[in-house]
Amino acid sequence: MRNVMAVAKRELRAYFDSPVAYIVIVTFLAVAGWMYFSTAFLLGRADLRPFFQPSPFSPSMLLVILAPAITMRLIAEETKSGTIELLLTMPMRDSEIILGKFLAALALVAVALGLTLAYPLTIGALGDLDWGPVLAGYLGMLLFSGALLAIGVLCSALTENQIVAFIVAFLISAVLYYIYWLQFFMPPALSPVVEFLSVSFHLDNIARGVVDTRDLIYYGSLMAGALLLAMQALARRHA
Amino acid sequence: MVNSQAMVEARSLCKDYGANRAVDEVSFQVSRGEVVGFLGPNGAGKSTTMKMLTGYLNPTAGSALVAGVDVGDDPIAAKRRIGYLPENAPLYDDMMVADFLNYVADVRAVDGDLRKQRLQTICRRCGLDDILGKNVGQLSKGYRQRVGLAQAMVHDPDLLILDEPTSGLDPNQIVEIRELIRELGREKTVILSTHILPEVQASCDRVIIISGGKLVADDTPEMLSGSDGGAVVRVVVRPDSASAAEPTLAAVGGVSGVTSVGVEPDGHVFRVRCAPGEDPREAIFRAAVEHGLVLIDLHRERVSLEDTFRELTTGEVQSHA
């Protein structure tokens, strides 16, 4: 655990010492702000569902782009610069390295998400806000981000080229995101499968305010699977 | 931990990259407190061997032991004992030197007062006091190398493995780093690799020469450079008596080894290594007469580590008569 924290701390500092963290936070706040206030003031509703609900233009869609951008450097950069050799000869397990890096990325997204709490607080002050779905929505967003970030970590472990890591992670995430809407063009028999695979379907479920075990299991296994594969990819460096 | 135990032991280490065998059956031991130089041409397998000792690469066959711990079985325990400076000193360019060293201390579990004191000592020894607030990316090659060394010493390891610690440095920096290594060698076991010969003579108790992935020599620099008195005699015989020459020469008293160098214009050349303090030239002459060898040339050579190195790694002989 100590090693996980040491790695996470270093990565988090690297984010905040570079423009990455600020770009992520500002972009996210801007889009999130627009979603809030368009709902609150244009539609006059004290409702946060548009914020959490996946749609082609939504904070979650923005994360499909931001998550790979956050994770692309995590391992690819170390491979490119050779510091991976330093890292892998420290007394740490591969799992601790992957976990530390993943947690740093998740922490950055959590900061961005946390700052958007200002919006529900203002809306809550102005109108009657049902906090249950809001908290569920935040949990959903965090799990959703975790899944995308885990995919990003995996892609970063597979290449030494950050651009490749970004593009591959983005493509995988985008497919998992948009497949939800593509199901209307597919045979109805496939529909449940496509729904189950889609990251947006599960986010939509949670955004309704219902935290279902199936959705938790979906995100949990996606994260665990991607991170385990990333550990495998890292272990291959020893070969 | 038994004191007589070898600090490092390589047992038939092999490493394949695809069909290409980079390291082939390399075995050696390094005792506690020794300073050992890995010598070899570029691409000989020095770095690969070091990477297997540090647990960065898994050997294809064979095993590496550090302080009695098998690196393959318990890499974490082995890595705790090692301070490693990889080739070209890869460092996090976006970090401040002080932050970087603190990060290493975090991972190496060096905490509290011990960390403060340890980092102070190391910074003084490596001359980092003035650059602690600088970004690693802005440092000159010499300072980078020193930060790399400092990083390897944060946990005060018994064993330092330094891959080309002086490459790319200017002569002044080389002298500084060498001094530092010599100083470290007084209390620690050091394995360093280099392709610079004087470096080995300047810093090492023992030299391991690797060529084409194989270990070709493992001896003191004095022995390898013949300066302990064990000279080398160059013997040239007529090519038709060459086949009988090798056993004959080897059987002569005072001879510790015979190497066939090959046919040169004046005949078949042999290098005869003499036991320390021996001059077997007369005995060689007598043996040659007795066995009907036609001697073309027989003289004693002054050899240097450079000659031995070239001979062992290329088969070429450079001689100064």
Interface residues (C-beta under 8 A of the other chain):
Chain A: R2 N3 A6 V7 K9 R10 R13 A14 D17 S18 S81 G82 T83 I84 E85 L86 L88 T89 M90 P91 M92 R93 R237 H238 A239
Chain B: K51 T54 G55 Y56 L57 N58 I76 A77 K79 R80 I82 Y84 P86 N88 P90 L91 Y92 D93 D94 M95 D99 Y103 V104 D106 V107 R108 A109 Q151
